[in-house]
Amino acid sequence: MILRLFAAALGVLVFAIPASSICWDIPPDPPPPPPPPKRPADVPDNPGPPKTPTPDLPDLPTTPRDSVQRPKNPRTATGGIGRGVATSGPKGPPVGESGWSRWWFFNRSPFLRPVEGSVAITPTPEGAAKLGPAGWRLRAIEVLRVVLEDDRTDSSSGAAVALGKARARAALPRLVRILGDRREKRERREAAALALGLLGGEEALQALRAQFSNRRESWQCRAFAGIGLGLTGEKEALPSLLATARDGHRELQAAALMGVGLLGDPIAEATLLEMAHDRRGRLDPLVRAAAVHALARIRSREAMPALLSILKTAKRSEIRRAAVQALGRVVGRTDWSALSILVAVAEKDRDAISRRYATIALGRTASTGVVKALTGILEGARMEQRGFAAIALALTARNTADSSLRKSIADNLLVRLDKGRMAPDTRAAVALALGIIGDVRATDAIKPLLRDGWAGSRGHAAVALGLIGDRDVLPELRKAMVKEGSPWVQREIAIALGLFRDEPSIAALGVRVRKGKSELERANAALALGRIATPKATSIMVELLSRGDLSGPTRSKVATALGEALDTKPIPSLYPLTEDFDYDLSLATFHRLLHRL
């Protein structure tokens, strides 16, 4: 009884103490990262969206049930073209959260550059004259600098990254001030860090190093500064990045390791191998995975034995997946022992995502010895892996020097597409694979998919036709752009029109940016203009931003599209951030980064 009375009195005493008088001496931590989604080992081709979407990743429309039969009337099976397909936006692919479309979404940038290069980089005299003696490019940068001062975070952040892509050094002092001003919104500062990384140079390097080493700053801004340091390509940033990678906050360690990988300096290889193995067991598994991803970016063949050892001994799936993806970059076409290990992972591994990544890794090697295994996976019982196998075969055909092998792979895929008896998701993957290969014979087989009942088929078919480059399909693509009701498909058609540099579409797209019925429709029209990227398209985007009557989200999309048009790199400037990256890693920084890209 005495103990009970004492406990009750103590409880009253505790509750009587004001909370404000208690000193909580606990260092601030970042919010917990989103939990990794749970997936069964074997799921169908079209698992559908999760009940709770993964934060900061592209939203996904619902996919149809797997079926070997196409609907008898695809135009009415879902209520007509553009209807009956649930979608929350144009940002993501229409498949399950770890389907092949998600991989394609983050890795397709190198394929979406027209062969002749960006027309906007070398404008015609007529195009430059329309924007005055200073030229269209200077005028575009001037307008982006105005948008950079917008009160809206989305449009100003988009303008910051666009200025980085344009290599607009005139904006560098302002970007440095935004990065260092703690009164600025975090999104603007993160965008400024990426822009400064793209601009590079001594002033940008010093600003990013100061931000990255400032322990009074938030971990989020420091993390983006670390990634920006990697984008500069300046080797002087390596010591500070390695120091934080070895000992720091988990999010900062992972960001520093990404920066190290982006620098691509072989000097860091020994440290990265040590962290990847972590024989003392002191590192967070996600940090070990980030170290393996950094090794992949260095592309050192000397690391292959260590990567194989990690793949064999690591227990955490995140680390094994990273090792599989890294091997896809370093394994050669005749490294038969390593190739056989990747084949075993692709065919038999208990982790479904590891199997998918191993399938893509085999395709990246472009080895003739893996074609049989990839074909077997395409024909196999695991429906969720068939799309990955189709894309992997396309990568093999695209990267091989053997023209007979390329034709053989294309013939095999074309026969499968003509048969039509496959799940809709697999059929879309086969169509896109033929587009990646660039086989013009597939044009007639792919065109009917533009009228398919599933949005995934229509969108991927449009991009496939753009990749093939047969201009006879342009009238159908223009018609589809007008009639299409799915925002996601509109975005994919916009990409296809951009691949063709379709000048006749420019005026209509400009009208849709101003008067589209929804923000998504206006955003997709802006994206199309950025992809077309001719002087005429660029001048319309400059005019739209100069008018000042666009809504905030539309203004942001136009600024982003203008940055795409001004990007002078053969491969988009920010693509190294997402190439073969495991978007399932539960790290808050990487989720924010993927959302921003």
C-alpha positions in Angstrom: 0.0 0.0 0.0 2.8 2.4 0.9 4.5 1.7 -2.5 1.2 2.4 -4.3 0.7 5.7 -2.5 4.3 6.7 -3.3 3.9 5.9 -7.0 0.7 7.9 -7.2 2.3 10.9 -5.5 5.3 10.7 -7.8 3.0 10.7 -10.8 1.2 13.8 -9.6 4.5 15.5 -9.1 5.7 14.7 -12.6 2.6 15.9 -14.3 2.8 19.1 -12.2 6.1 20.0 -13.7 5.7 22.4 -16.7 7.0 20.8 -19.9 8.8 24.1 -20.8 11.0 23.7 -17.8 12.5 20.4 -18.8 15.7 20.6 -20.8 15.8 18.0 -23.6 19.5 17.6 -24.4 19.0 15.5 -27.5 20.6 16.2 -30.9 18.1 16.8 -33.7 17.6 13.8 -36.0 16.0 13.7 -39.5 12.5 12.4 -39.8 12.5 8.6 -40.2 12.8 7.6 -43.9 9.8 5.9 -45.5 9.7 2.2 -44.8 10.6 -0.1 -47.7 7.5 -1.4 -49.4 6.7 -5.1 -48.8 6.6 -7.2 -51.9 6.2 -10.9 -52.3 8.9 -12.9 -54.0 6.7 -13.6 -57.0 4.1 -11.1 -58.2 2.3 -10.7 -61.5 3.4 -8.4 -64.3 0.9 -5.7 -63.1 0.8 -5.7 -59.3 -1.0 -2.3 -59.2 -0.2 0.6 -57.0 0.4 0.1 -53.3 -2.3 1.1 -50.9 -0.1 3.9 -49.5 2.0 5.5 -52.3 5.7 5.7 -51.6 6.5 9.4 -50.6 8.2 11.6 -53.1 8.2 9.0 -55.9 6.1 9.2 -59.0 2.5 8.3 -58.6 1.2 5.3 -60.6 -2.0 4.7 -62.5 -3.7 1.3 -62.0 -2.8 -1.5 -64.4 -5.1 -4.0 -65.8 -5.4 -7.6 -64.6 -3.0 -10.0 -66.3 -4.5 -11.8 -69.2 -3.3 -13.6 -72.3 -6.2 -12.3 -74.3 -6.6 -8.7 -75.4 -10.1 -7.1 -74.9 -12.4 -7.8 -77.9 -13.0 -4.1 -78.2 -10.1 -2.1 -76.7 -11.7 1.2 -77.5 -14.7 0.4 -75.3 -13.3 -2.1 -72.8 -12.3 0.8 -70.5 -14.9 3.3 -71.6 -13.1 4.7 -74.6 -9.6 5.9 -75.2 -8.3 7.9 -72.3 -11.0 6.7 -69.9 -11.2 4.1 -67.3 -7.4 4.2 -66.4 -6.9 5.6 -62.9 -4.1 8.0 -62.6 -3.0 10.6 -60.2 -0.6 12.5 -62.4 1.9 12.3 -65.3 5.0 11.9 -63.2 5.2 8.2 -63.1 4.9 5.0 -65.1 1.6 3.0 -65.3 2.8 -0.1 -63.5 3.5 -1.5 -60.1 5.9 0.4 -57.9 8.9 -1.9 -58.8 7.9 -2.8 -62.4 10.1 -2.4 -65.4 8.4 0.9 -66.3 9.7 2.4 -63.0 13.3 1.4 -64.0 12.8 2.8 -67.5 11.5 6.1 -66.0 14.7 6.7 -64.2 17.1 5.4 -66.8 15.7 6.5 -70.1 17.3 9.9 -70.5 20.2 8.8 -72.7 17.7 7.2 -75.1 15.6 10.4 -75.5 18.1 12.6 -77.2 17.6 12.8 -81.0 20.6 11.5 -83.0 21.3 14.9 -84.6 21.6 16.6 -81.2 19.6 19.5 -79.8 18.6 21.9 -82.5 18.2 24.6 -79.9 21.9 24.5 -79.2 22.7 25.8 -82.7 19.8 28.0 -83.7 19.2 29.2 -87.2 19.9 32.9 -87.9 16.2 33.5 -88.3 15.4 31.9 -84.9 18.1 34.0 -83.2 17.0 37.2 -84.9 13.5 36.9 -83.4 15.0 37.4 -79.9 17.2 40.3 -80.8 20.9 40.8 -81.4 21.9 39.1 -78.1 20.4 35.8 -79.4 17.7 33.5 -78.2 19.9 31.8 -75.6 20.8 35.0 -73.7 17.2 36.0 -73.7 16.1 32.6 -72.3 18.6 32.9 -69.5 17.5 36.4 -68.7 13.9 35.3 -68.3 14.9 32.4 -66.1 16.8 34.8 -63.8 13.6 36.7 -63.4 11.7 33.5 -62.6 14.4 32.7 -60.0 13.0 35.6 -57.9 9.4 34.3 -57.9 7.7 34.1 -54.5 6.5 30.6 -55.4 9.0 27.9 -54.4 8.2 25.5 -57.2 8.8 28.0 -60.1 11.9 29.6 -58.5 13.4 26.1 -57.8 12.7 25.0 -61.3 14.4 28.1 -62.7 17.4 27.5 -60.4 18.0 24.0 -61.8 17.3 25.2 -65.4 20.0 27.9 -65.0 22.4 25.2 -63.9 21.6 23.1 -66.9 22.1 26.2 -69.2 25.5 26.8 -67.6 24.4 30.4 -66.9 27.4 31.7 -65.0 25.8 35.1 -64.7 23.4 33.6 -62.2 26.1 32.1 -60.0 26.4 35.0 -57.4 22.7 34.9 -56.8 22.6 31.1 -56.5 25.5 31.3 -54.0 23.5 33.8 -51.9 20.3 31.6 -52.0 22.4 28.5 -50.9 23.9 30.3 -47.9 20.8 32.2 -46.8 19.1 30.3 -44.0 16.0 32.5 -44.4 15.4 31.0 -47.8 13.0 28.0 -48.2 14.7 24.7 -48.1 13.5 23.7 -51.6 15.1 26.7 -53.1 18.4 26.1 -51.3 18.4 22.4 -52.4 17.8 23.5 -56.0 20.6 26.1 -55.7 23.0 23.4 -54.6 22.2 21.2 -57.6 22.5 24.3 -59.9 25.9 25.3 -58.5 27.1 21.7 -58.9 26.2 21.9 -62.6 27.9 25.3 -63.0 31.1 24.2 -61.3 34.1 26.4 -60.9 36.0 27.8 -57.9 33.3 30.0 -56.6 30.6 27.3 -56.7 33.0 24.8 -55.2 33.8 27.1 -52.2 30.1 27.8 -51.6 29.2 24.1 -51.6 32.1 23.1 -49.4 31.2 25.8 -46.9 27.6 24.6 -46.8 28.5 20.9 -46.6 30.9 21.4 -43.7 28.6 23.8 -41.7 27.4 21.7 -38.8 24.9 24.5 -37.9 23.0 23.9 -41.1 20.2 21.4 -41.5 21.2 17.9 -42.6 18.9 18.2 -45.6 20.7 21.3 -47.1 24.1 19.8 -46.2 23.2 16.6 -48.0 22.2 18.4 -51.2 25.5 20.4 -51.0 27.4 17.1 -50.9 25.6 15.9 -54.0 26.3 19.3 -55.6 30.0 18.8 -54.8 30.0 15.6 -56.7 28.3 17.2 -59.7 31.1 19.8 -59.9 33.6 17.1 -60.9 36.3 18.9 -58.9 38.7 16.5 -57.3 39.4 19.0 -54.5 36.0 18.1 -53.0 37.0 14.4 -52.4 38.7 14.8 -48.9 35.7 16.5 -47.3 33.3 14.0 -48.9 35.2 11.0 -47.8 35.6 12.3 -44.2 31.8 12.7 -43.9 31.2 9.4 -45.6 33.3 7.6 -43.0 31.7 9.3 -39.9 28.5 11.3 -40.0 24.8 11.2 -39.9 23.4 8.3 -42.0 21.7 10.6 -44.5 24.8 12.7 -44.8 27.0 9.6 -45.2 24.8 8.4 -48.1 24.8 11.8 -49.8 28.6 12.1 -49.4 29.0 8.7 -51.0 26.9 9.7 -53.9 29.1 12.8 -54.3 32.2 10.6 -54.2 30.7 8.3 -56.9 29.8 11.3 -59.1 33.4 12.5 -58.9 34.5 9.1 -60.3 38.0 9.4 -58.9 39.7 5.9 -58.6 41.6 7.2 -55.6 38.4 6.6 -53.5 38.1 3.0 -54.5 40.0 1.5 -51.5 37.9 3.5 -49.0 34.7 2.5 -50.8 35.6 -1.1 -50.8 36.4 -1.0 -47.1 33.0 0.6 -46.4 31.2 -1.8 -48.7 32.6 -4.8 -46.9 32.3 -3.3 -43.4 34.0 -6.2 -41.7 33.7 -4.6 -38.3 29.9 -4.3 -38.7 29.7 -0.7 -37.7 28.0 0.8 -40.7 24.3 1.1 -41.4 23.3 -1.3 -44.1 21.9 1.5 -46.2 25.3 3.3 -46.0 27.0 0.1 -47.2 24.6 0.0 -50.1 25.4 3.6 -50.9 29.1 2.8 -50.9 28.5 0.0 -53.4 26.6 2.4 -55.6 29.5 4.8 -55.5 31.8 2.0 -56.6 29.5 1.4 -59.5 29.8 5.0 -60.6 33.6 4.8 -60.7 33.3 1.8 -63.1 36.5 0.1 -62.0 36.9 -3.4 -63.2 39.4 -4.0 -60.4 36.5 -3.9 -58.0 34.7 -6.9 -59.7 36.1 -9.6 -57.4 35.1 -7.6 -54.4 31.6 -6.9 -55.8 31.1 -10.7 -56.4 32.2 -11.4 -52.9 29.7 -8.8 -51.5 27.0 -10.3 -53.6 27.8 -13.8 -52.2 28.2 -12.8 -48.5 25.8 -9.8 -47.9 22.6 -10.7 -46.1 20.7 -7.4 -46.6 18.8 -7.2 -49.9 19.7 -3.5 -50.4 23.5 -4.3 -50.4 23.0 -7.3 -52.8 20.9 -5.2 -55.2 23.6 -2.5 -55.2 26.2 -5.2 -56.0 24.2 -6.6 -58.8 23.7 -3.1 -60.4 27.4 -2.3 -60.0 28.4 -5.6 -61.7 26.3 -4.6 -64.6 28.6 -1.7 -65.2 32.0 -3.5 -64.8 31.4 -7.1 -66.0 32.8 -7.6 -69.6 31.3 -9.5 -72.4 33.6 -12.5 -71.9 33.8 -12.5 -68.1 32.0 -15.9 -68.1 32.3 -16.6 -64.4 30.8 -13.3 -63.4 28.1 -13.6 -66.1 27.1 -17.1 -64.8 26.7 -15.6 -61.3 24.4 -12.8 -62.7 22.4 -15.4 -64.6 21.9 -17.4 -61.5 20.7 -14.4 -59.6 18.4 -13.4 -62.4 16.9 -16.9 -62.6 16.8 -18.1 -59.0 17.4 -15.4 -56.4 14.8 -15.3 -53.7 14.6 -11.5 -53.8 12.4 -10.4 -56.7 14.0 -7.0 -57.0 17.5 -8.5 -57.1 16.3 -10.8 -60.0 15.0 -7.8 -61.9 18.2 -5.8 -61.5 20.3 -8.8 -62.4 18.3 -9.1 -65.6 19.1 -5.5 -66.6 22.7 -6.0 -65.6 23.0 -8.9 -68.0 21.6 -6.7 -70.8 24.1 -3.9 -70.0 27.0 -6.4 -70.6 25.8 -6.9 -74.2 27.3 -10.4 -74.1 26.2 -12.9 -76.7 26.4 -15.6 -74.0 23.4 -14.2 -72.0 20.9 -13.9 -74.8 19.6 -17.5 -74.3 19.1 -16.9 -70.5 17.3 -13.6 -71.2 15.1 -15.2 -73.7 14.3 -17.9 -71.2 13.3 -15.3 -68.6 11.1 -13.6 -71.2 9.3 -16.9 -71.8 9.4 -17.9 -68.1 6.7 -18.3 -65.5 7.6 -15.2 -63.5 5.4 -12.6 -65.2 6.8 -9.7 -63.2 10.3 -10.3 -64.8 9.3 -10.6 -68.4 9.3 -6.9 -69.1 12.8 -6.5 -67.6 14.0 -9.3 -69.9 12.5 -7.6 -73.0 14.3 -4.4 -72.1 17.6 -6.3 -71.3 17.5 -7.9 -74.7 17.0 -4.5 -76.3 20.1 -3.2 -74.4 22.1 -6.1 -75.6 21.0 -5.5 -79.2 21.7 -1.8 -79.0 25.2 -2.1 -77.5 26.5 -5.1 -79.5 28.7 -4.7 -82.6 27.3 -7.9 -84.0 24.6 -6.9 -86.5 23.4 -10.5 -87.0 22.8 -10.8 -83.2 21.0 -7.4 -83.2 18.7 -8.6 -86.1 18.1 -12.0 -84.4 17.0 -10.3 -81.1 14.7 -7.9 -83.0 13.2 -10.7 -85.0 12.4 -12.6 -81.9 10.7 -9.6 -80.2 8.8 -8.7 -83.4 7.4 -12.3 -83.7 6.2 -12.0 -80.0 4.6 -8.6 -80.6 2.8 -9.8 -83.8 1.3 -12.8 -81.9 -0.4 -10.5 -79.4 -1.1 -13.3 -76.9 0.7 -11.9 -73.8 -0.1 -9.8 -70.8 -0.6 -6.1 -71.6 2.4 -5.0 -69.5 4.7 -7.5 -71.3 3.4 -6.5 -74.7 4.2 -2.8 -73.9 7.7 -3.8 -72.8 8.3 -5.7 -76.0 7.1 -2.7 -78.1 9.4 -0.4 -76.2 12.3 -2.8 -76.6 11.8 -2.7 -80.4 11.9 1.1 -80.1 15.1 1.0 -78.2 16.7 -1.2 -80.8 15.3 1.2 -83.5 14.0 -1.4 -85.8 11.8 0.3 -88.4 10.1 -3.0 -89.3 8.3 -2.8 -86.0 6.4 0.4 -86.8 3.3 -1.2 -88.2 3.1 -3.7 -85.3 3.4 -0.9 -82.7 1.0 1.7 -84.2 -2.2 -0.2 -83.2 -1.1 0.0 -79.5 -1.8 3.8 -79.7 -5.5 2.8 -79.6 -5.1 0.1 -76.9 -7.4 0.1 -73.9 -4.6 0.3 -71.4 -2.8 3.6 -70.9 0.5 1.8 -70.4 0.4 0.3 -73.9 -0.5 3.7 -75.5 2.2 5.6 -73.7 5.1 3.2 -74.3 4.0 2.7 -77.9 4.2 6.4 -78.5 7.8 6.6 -77.1 8.8 3.5 -79.1 7.6 5.1 -82.3 9.6 8.2 -81.4 12.7 6.2 -80.8 12.3 4.4 -84.2 12.0 7.7 -85.9 9.6 6.9 -88.8 8.1 10.3 -89.6 5.0 8.7 -91.2 3.5 8.2 -87.8 3.6 11.9 -86.9 -0.1 12.5 -88.0 -1.3 9.7 -85.7 0.8 11.0 -82.8 -0.5 14.6 -83.2 -4.1 13.2 -83.3 -3.5 11.2 -80.2 -2.0 14.2 -78.3 -5.3 16.0 -78.9 -7.7 13.2 -78.1 -5.8 11.5 -75.3 -7.4 11.8 -71.9 -4.7 10.2 -69.7 -2.2 12.7 -68.4 0.5 10.1 -68.2 0.0 9.1 -71.9 0.0 12.8 -72.9 3.4 13.1 -71.3 4.7 10.1 -73.3 3.3 11.4 -76.6 5.0 14.7 -75.8 8.3 12.9 -75.5 7.7 11.2 -78.8 6.9 14.5 -80.6 10.1 15.9 -79.0 12.1 13.1 -80.5 10.8 14.0 -83.9 11.5 17.8 -83.3 7.9 18.2 -84.7 7.7 21.9 -85.7 4.0 21.8 -86.8 3.0 20.9 -83.2 4.6 23.9 -81.6 1.9 26.5 -82.1 -0.9 24.2 -80.8 1.3 23.2 -77.8 1.8 26.9 -76.9 -1.9 27.4 -76.9 -2.4 24.4 -74.6 0.2 25.7 -72.2 -1.9 28.9 -71.8 -5.4 27.5 -72.1 -5.2 23.8 -71.2 -8.2 22.5 -69.2 -6.0 21.3 -66.3 -2.6 21.8 -64.8 -1.5 18.4 -66.0 -2.5 19.2 -69.6 -0.6 22.5 -69.5 2.4 20.8 -67.9 2.5 18.1 -70.6 2.3 20.7 -73.4 5.2 22.6 -71.7 7.2 19.3 -71.6 6.6 18.7 -75.3 8.0 22.2 -76.1 11.1 21.6 -74.0 11.6 18.3 -75.8 11.2 19.7 -79.3 13.7 22.4 -78.3 13.9 24.2 -81.6 14.4 28.0 -81.7 10.7 28.4 -82.3 9.7 26.2 -79.4 12.2 28.0 -77.1 10.9 31.4 -78.1 7.4 30.4 -77.2 8.5 29.3 -73.8 10.4 32.5 -73.3 7.3 34.5 -74.2 5.1 32.4 -71.9 7.4 33.1 -68.9 7.7 36.8 -69.8 3.9 37.3 -69.8 3.6 36.5 -66.1 0.0 35.3 -66.3 0.7 31.6 -65.9 -0.3 29.8 -62.7 2.5 28.8 -60.4 2.7 25.1 -61.3 2.5 25.8 -65.0 5.2 28.5 -64.7 7.4 26.0 -62.9 6.9 23.4 -65.7 7.7 25.9 -68.4 10.9 26.9 -66.6 11.9 23.2 -66.2 11.1 22.6 -69.9 13.2 25.6 -70.9 16.1 24.1 -68.9 15.8 20.9 -70.8 16.0 22.8 -74.1 19.1 24.7 -72.9 21.0 21.7 -71.6 24.0 21.3 -73.9 25.2 17.9 -72.7 24.8 15.0 -75.1 23.3 13.1 -72.1 21.1 15.1 -69.7 23.2 16.8 -67.0 21.3 15.2 -64.1 21.1 11.7 -65.5 24.1 10.5 -63.5 22.0 10.9 -60.3 19.5 8.3 -61.3 21.4 5.9 -63.6 21.0 2.3 -62.3 20.1 3.7 -58.9 18.0 1.6 -56.4 15.0 3.9 -56.0 13.7 1.5 -53.2 16.5 2.6 -50.8 14.8 4.0 -47.7 16.8 7.2 -47.5 14.9 10.5 -47.2 17.6 12.5 -49.1 17.3 10.2 -52.1 13.6 10.3 -52.1 13.7 14.1 -52.1 16.2 14.1 -54.9 14.2 11.7 -57.1 11.1 13.9 -56.5 13.0 17.0 -57.5 14.3 15.4 -60.7 
